[in-house]
């Protein structure tokens, strides 16, 4: 599994994920669980959705 998510992309994913989880807690909604996906993909540096489109933001 080679990394296909660059540093800026990783930071944005983690920040957006934390915001989504935070909003889920604030509004007491289970939709905040979706924020875990960008946190995980940002943390490991690999996004399975990039594979079919051959996107690689890692330099």
Order of alpha helices (4+ residues) and beta strands (2+ residues): alpha-alpha
